[in-house]
Amino acid sequence: MGRDHYVSKVTKLRENPQVRDFEVFRETNHRKRKMGLPEVYFDHTFIDFLKDNYSRILRAIDKDPGLETHNTISR
């Protein structure tokens, strides 16, 4: 998957109403199917992660994994 395709897919995921309006529709997203299982596609933890890290996720595609930097705590 190329960079542009990856960025497009992540952006489309974030713009999807199931993600974008998660807080608004959170209580109503759990309709039951015929088999009794709820129609749940995303959970609160995933949505929080995606929204909090969206820009970091997009920037990560442009970084060389061999050049990863680590933050250290000085004491």
Distance bins in CASP14 RR format, pairs under 12 A and 6 or more apart:
PFRMAT RR
TARGET T0000
AUTHOR 0000-0000-0000
RMODE 2
METHOD distances of the structure
MODEL  1
1 7 0 0 0 0 0 1 0 0 0 0 0
1 8 0 0 0 0 1 0 0 0 0 0 0
1 9 1 0 0 1 0 0 0 0 0 0 0
1 10 0 0 0 0 0 1 0 0 0 0 0
1 61 0 0 0 0 1 0 0 0 0 0 0
2 8 0 0 0 0 1 0 0 0 0 0 0
2 9 0 0 0 0 1 0 0 0 0 0 0
2 10 0 0 0 0 0 1 0 0 0 0 0
2 61 0 0 0 0 1 0 0 0 0 0 0
2 62 0 0 0 0 0 1 0 0 0 0 0
3 9 0 0 0 0 0 1 0 0 0 0 0
3 10 0 0 0 0 0 1 0 0 0 0 0
3 58 0 0 0 0 1 0 0 0 0 0 0
3 59 0 0 0 0 0 1 0 0 0 0 0
3 60 0 0 0 0 0 1 0 0 0 0 0
3 61 1 0 1 0 0 0 0 0 0 0 0
3 62 1 0 0 1 0 0 0 0 0 0 0
3 63 0 0 0 0 0 1 0 0 0 0 0
4 10 0 0 0 0 0 1 0 0 0 0 0
4 11 0 0 0 0 0 1 0 0 0 0 0
4 58 0 0 0 0 0 1 0 0 0 0 0
4 61 0 0 0 0 1 0 0 0 0 0 0
4 62 0 0 0 0 0 1 0 0 0 0 0
5 11 0 0 0 0 0 1 0 0 0 0 0
5 12 0 0 0 0 0 1 0 0 0 0 0
5 61 0 0 0 0 0 1 0 0 0 0 0
6 12 0 0 0 0 0 1 0 0 0 0 0
6 13 0 0 0 0 0 1 0 0 0 0 0
6 57 0 0 0 0 1 0 0 0 0 0 0
6 58 0 0 0 0 1 0 0 0 0 0 0
6 59 0 0 0 0 0 1 0 0 0 0 0
6 60 0 0 0 0 1 0 0 0 0 0 0
6 61 1 0 1 0 0 0 0 0 0 0 0
6 62 0 0 0 0 0 1 0 0 0 0 0
7 13 0 0 0 0 0 1 0 0 0 0 0
7 14 0 0 0 0 0 1 0 0 0 0 0
7 54 0 0 0 0 0 1 0 0 0 0 0
7 55 0 0 0 0 0 1 0 0 0 0 0
7 57 0 0 0 0 1 0 0 0 0 0 0
7 58 1 0 1 0 0 0 0 0 0 0 0
7 59 0 0 0 0 0 1 0 0 0 0 0
7 60 0 0 0 0 0 1 0 0 0 0 0
7 61 1 0 0 1 0 0 0 0 0 0 0
7 62 0 0 0 0 1 0 0 0 0 0 0
8 14 0 0 0 0 0 1 0 0 0 0 0
8 15 0 0 0 0 0 1 0 0 0 0 0
8 58 0 0 0 0 0 1 0 0 0 0 0
8 61 0 0 0 0 0 1 0 0 0 0 0
9 15 0 0 0 0 0 1 0 0 0 0 0
9 16 0 0 0 0 0 1 0 0 0 0 0
9 57 0 0 0 0 0 1 0 0 0 0 0
9 58 0 0 0 0 0 1 0 0 0 0 0
9 61 0 0 0 0 0 1 0 0 0 0 0
10 16 0 0 0 0 0 1 0 0 0 0 0
10 19 0 0 0 0 0 1 0 0 0 0 0
10 50 0 0 0 0 1 0 0 0 0 0 0
10 51 0 0 0 0 0 1 0 0 0 0 0
10 53 0 0 0 0 0 1 0 0 0 0 0
10 54 1 0 0 1 0 0 0 0 0 0 0
10 55 0 0 0 0 0 1 0 0 0 0 0
10 56 0 0 0 0 0 1 0 0 0 0 0
10 57 1 0 1 0 0 0 0 0 0 0 0
10 58 1 0 0 1 0 0 0 0 0 0 0
10 59 0 0 0 0 0 1 0 0 0 0 0
10 60 0 0 0 0 1 0 0 0 0 0 0
10 61 0 0 0 0 1 0 0 0 0 0 0
11 19 0 0 0 0 0 1 0 0 0 0 0
11 20 0 0 0 0 0 1 0 0 0 0 0
11 50 0 0 0 0 0 1 0 0 0 0 0
11 54 0 0 0 0 1 0 0 0 0 0 0
11 55 0 0 0 0 0 1 0 0 0 0 0
11 57 0 0 0 0 0 1 0 0 0 0 0
11 58 1 0 0 1 0 0 0 0 0 0 0
11 61 0 0 0 0 0 1 0 0 0 0 0
12 18 0 0 0 0 0 1 0 0 0 0 0
12 19 0 0 0 0 1 0 0 0 0 0 0
12 20 0 0 0 0 0 1 0 0 0 0 0
13 19 1 0 0 1 0 0 0 0 0 0 0
13 20 0 0 0 0 1 0 0 0 0 0 0
13 22 0 0 0 0 0 1 0 0 0 0 0
13 41 0 0 0 0 0 1 0 0 0 0 0
13 42 0 0 0 0 1 0 0 0 0 0 0
13 46 0 0 0 0 0 1 0 0 0 0 0
13 47 0 0 0 0 0 1 0 0 0 0 0
13 49 0 0 0 0 0 1 0 0 0 0 0
13 50 1 0 0 1 0 0 0 0 0 0 0
13 51 0 0 0 0 0 1 0 0 0 0 0
13 54 0 0 0 0 1 0 0 0 0 0 0
13 57 0 0 0 0 1 0 0 0 0 0 0
13 58 0 0 0 0 0 1 0 0 0 0 0
14 20 1 0 0 1 0 0 0 0 0 0 0
14 21 0 0 0 0 0 1 0 0 0 0 0
14 22 0 0 0 0 0 1 0 0 0 0 0
14 42 0 0 0 0 0 1 0 0 0 0 0
14 46 0 0 0 0 0 1 0 0 0 0 0
14 47 0 0 0 0 1 0 0 0 0 0 0
14 49 0 0 0 0 0 1 0 0 0 0 0
14 50 1 0 0 1 0 0 0 0 0 0 0
14 51 1 0 0 1 0 0 0 0 0 0 0
14 52 0 0 0 0 0 1 0 0 0 0 0
14 53 0 0 0 0 0 1 0 0 0 0 0
14 54 1 0 1 0 0 0 0 0 0 0 0
14 55 0 0 0 0 0 1 0 0 0 0 0
14 57 0 0 0 0 1 0 0 0 0 0 0
14 58 0 0 0 0 1 0 0 0 0 0 0
15 21 0 0 0 0 0 1 0 0 0 0 0
15 50 0 0 0 0 0 1 0 0 0 0 0
15 51 0 0 0 0 0 1 0 0 0 0 0
15 54 0 0 0 0 0 1 0 0 0 0 0
16 22 0 0 0 0 1 0 0 0 0 0 0
16 25 0 0 0 0 0 1 0 0 0 0 0
16 41 0 0 0 0 1 0 0 0 0 0 0
16 42 0 0 0 0 1 0 0 0 0 0 0
16 47 0 0 0 0 0 1 0 0 0 0 0
16 50 0 0 0 0 0 1 0 0 0 0 0
17 23 0 0 0 0 0 1 0 0 0 0 0
17 24 0 0 0 0 1 0 0 0 0 0 0
17 25 1 0 0 1 0 0 0 0 0 0 0
17 28 0 0 0 0 0 1 0 0 0 0 0
17 29 0 0 0 0 0 1 0 0 0 0 0
17 41 0 0 0 0 0 1 0 0 0 0 0
17 42 0 0 0 0 0 1 0 0 0 0 0
18 24 0 0 0 0 0 1 0 0 0 0 0
18 25 1 0 0 1 0 0 0 0 0 0 0
18 26 0 0 0 0 0 1 0 0 0 0 0
18 28 0 0 0 0 0 1 0 0 0 0 0
18 29 1 0 0 1 0 0 0 0 0 0 0
18 39 0 0 0 0 1 0 0 0 0 0 0
18 40 0 0 0 0 1 0 0 0 0 0 0
18 41 1 0 1 0 0 0 0 0 0 0 0
18 42 1 0 0 1 0 0 0 0 0 0 0
18 43 0 0 0 0 0 1 0 0 0 0 0
18 46 0 0 0 0 0 1 0 0 0 0 0
18 47 0 0 0 0 1 0 0 0 0 0 0
18 50 0 0 0 0 0 1 0 0 0 0 0
19 25 0 0 0 0 0 1 0 0 0 0 0
19 26 0 0 0 0 0 1 0 0 0 0 0
19 29 0 0 0 0 0 1 0 0 0 0 0
19 41 0 0 0 0 1 0 0 0 0 0 0
19 42 1 0 0 1 0 0 0 0 0 0 0
19 43 0 0 0 0 0 1 0 0 0 0 0
19 44 0 0 0 0 0 1 0 0 0 0 0
19 46 0 0 0 0 1 0 0 0 0 0 0
19 47 1 0 0 1 0 0 0 0 0 0 0
19 48 0 0 0 0 0 1 0 0 0 0 0
19 49 0 0 0 0 0 1 0 0 0 0 0
19 50 1 0 0 1 0 0 0 0 0 0 0
19 51 1 0 0 1 0 0 0 0 0 0 0
19 54 0 0 0 0 1 0 0 0 0 0 0
20 42 0 0 0 0 0 1 0 0 0 0 0
20 47 0 0 0 0 1 0 0 0 0 0 0
20 50 0 0 0 0 0 1 0 0 0 0 0
20 51 0 0 0 0 1 0 0 0 0 0 0
20 54 0 0 0 0 0 1 0 0 0 0 0
21 27 0 0 0 0 0 1 0 0 0 0 0
21 28 0 0 0 0 0 1 0 0 0 0 0
21 29 0 0 0 0 1 0 0 0 0 0 0
21 42 0 0 0 0 0 1 0 0 0 0 0
21 47 0 0 0 0 0 1 0 0 0 0 0
21 51 0 0 0 0 0 1 0 0 0 0 0
22 28 0 0 0 0 0 1 0 0 0 0 0
22 29 1 0 0 1 0 0 0 0 0 0 0
22 30 0 0 0 0 0 1 0 0 0 0 0
22 40 0 0 0 0 0 1 0 0 0 0 0
22 41 0 0 0 0 1 0 0 0 0 0 0
22 42 1 0 0 1 0 0 0 0 0 0 0
22 43 0 0 0 0 1 0 0 0 0 0 0
22 44 1 0 0 1 0 0 0 0 0 0 0
22 45 0 0 0 0 0 1 0 0 0 0 0
22 46 0 0 0 0 1 0 0 0 0 0 0
22 47 1 0 1 0 0 0 0 0 0 0 0
22 48 0 0 0 0 1 0 0 0 0 0 0
22 49 0 0 0 0 0 1 0 0 0 0 0
22 50 0 0 0 0 1 0 0 0 0 0 0
22 51 0 0 0 0 1 0 0 0 0 0 0
23 29 0 0 0 0 0 1 0 0 0 0 0
23 42 0 0 0 0 0 1 0 0 0 0 0
23 44 0 0 0 0 1 0 0 0 0 0 0
23 47 0 0 0 0 1 0 0 0 0 0 0
23 48 0 0 0 0 0 1 0 0 0 0 0
23 51 0 0 0 0 1 0 0 0 0 0 0
24 47 0 0 0 0 0 1 0 0 0 0 0
25 31 0 0 0 0 0 1 0 0 0 0 0
25 39 0 0 0 0 0 1 0 0 0 0 0
25 40 0 0 0 0 0 1 0 0 0 0 0
25 41 0 0 0 0 0 1 0 0 0 0 0
25 42 0 0 0 0 0 1 0 0 0 0 0
25 47 0 0 0 0 0 1 0 0 0 0 0
26 40 0 0 0 0 0 1 0 0 0 0 0
26 41 0 0 0 0 0 1 0 0 0 0 0
26 42 0 0 0 0 1 0 0 0 0 0 0
26 43 0 0 0 0 0 1 0 0 0 0 0
26 44 1 0 0 1 0 0 0 0 0 0 0
26 47 0 0 0 0 1 0 0 0 0 0 0
26 48 0 0 0 0 0 1 0 0 0 0 0
27 38 0 0 0 0 0 1 0 0 0 0 0
27 40 0 0 0 0 0 1 0 0 0 0 0
27 44 0 0 0 0 0 1 0 0 0 0 0
28 38 0 0 0 0 0 1 0 0 0 0 0
28 39 0 0 0 0 0 1 0 0 0 0 0
28 40 0 0 0 0 0 1 0 0 0 0 0
29 38 0 0 0 0 1 0 0 0 0 0 0
29 39 1 0 0 1 0 0 0 0 0 0 0
29 40 1 0 0 1 0 0 0 0 0 0 0
29 41 1 0 0 1 0 0 0 0 0 0 0
29 42 0 0 0 0 1 0 0 0 0 0 0
29 43 0 0 0 0 0 1 0 0 0 0 0
29 44 0 0 0 0 0 1 0 0 0 0 0
29 47 0 0 0 0 0 1 0 0 0 0 0
30 36 0 0 0 0 0 1 0 0 0 0 0
30 37 0 0 0 0 0 1 0 0 0 0 0
30 38 1 0 1 0 0 0 0 0 0 0 0
30 39 1 0 0 1 0 0 0 0 0 0 0
30 40 1 0 1 0 0 0 0 0 0 0 0
30 41 0 0 0 0 0 1 0 0 0 0 0
30 42 0 0 0 0 0 1 0 0 0 0 0
30 43 0 0 0 0 0 1 0 0 0 0 0
30 44 0 0 0 0 0 1 0 0 0 0 0
31 37 0 0 0 0 0 1 0 0 0 0 0
31 38 1 0 0 1 0 0 0 0 0 0 0
31 39 1 0 1 0 0 0 0 0 0 0 0
31 40 0 0 0 0 1 0 0 0 0 0 0
31 41 0 0 0 0 0 1 0 0 0 0 0
32 38 1 0 1 0 0 0 0 0 0 0 0
32 39 1 0 0 1 0 0 0 0 0 0 0
32 40 0 0 0 0 0 1 0 0 0 0 0
33 39 1 0 1 0 0 0 0 0 0 0 0
33 40 0 0 0 0 0 1 0 0 0 0 0
40 46 0 0 0 0 0 1 0 0 0 0 0
40 47 0 0 0 0 0 1 0 0 0 0 0
41 47 0 0 0 0 0 1 0 0 0 0 0
42 48 0 0 0 0 0 1 0 0 0 0 0
42 49 0 0 0 0 0 1 0 0 0 0 0
42 50 0 0 0 0 1 0 0 0 0 0 0
42 51 0 0 0 0 0 1 0 0 0 0 0
43 49 0 0 0 0 1 0 0 0 0 0 0
43 50 0 0 0 0 0 1 0 0 0 0 0
44 50 0 0 0 0 0 1 0 0 0 0 0
44 51 0 0 0 0 0 1 0 0 0 0 0
45 51 0 0 0 0 0 1 0 0 0 0 0
45 52 0 0 0 0 0 1 0 0 0 0 0
46 52 0 0 0 0 0 1 0 0 0 0 0
46 53 0 0 0 0 0 1 0 0 0 0 0
47 53 0 0 0 0 0 1 0 0 0 0 0
47 54 0 0 0 0 0 1 0 0 0 0 0
48 54 0 0 0 0 0 1 0 0 0 0 0
49 56 0 0 0 0 0 1 0 0 0 0 0
49 57 0 0 0 0 1 0 0 0 0 0 0
50 56 0 0 0 0 0 1 0 0 0 0 0
50 57 1 0 0 1 0 0 0 0 0 0 0
50 58 0 0 0 0 0 1 0 0 0 0 0
51 57 0 0 0 0 0 1 0 0 0 0 0
53 59 0 0 0 0 1 0 0 0 0 0 0
53 60 0 0 0 0 1 0 0 0 0 0 0
54 60 0 0 0 0 0 1 0 0 0 0 0
55 61 0 0 0 0 0 1 0 0 0 0 0
55 62 0 0 0 0 0 1 0 0 0 0 0
56 62 0 0 0 0 0 1 0 0 0 0 0
56 63 0 0 0 0 0 1 0 0 0 0 0
57 63 0 0 0 0 0 1 0 0 0 0 0
60 67 0 0 0 0 0 1 0 0 0 0 0
60 68 0 0 0 0 0 1 0 0 0 0 0
63 69 0 0 0 0 1 0 0 0 0 0 0
END
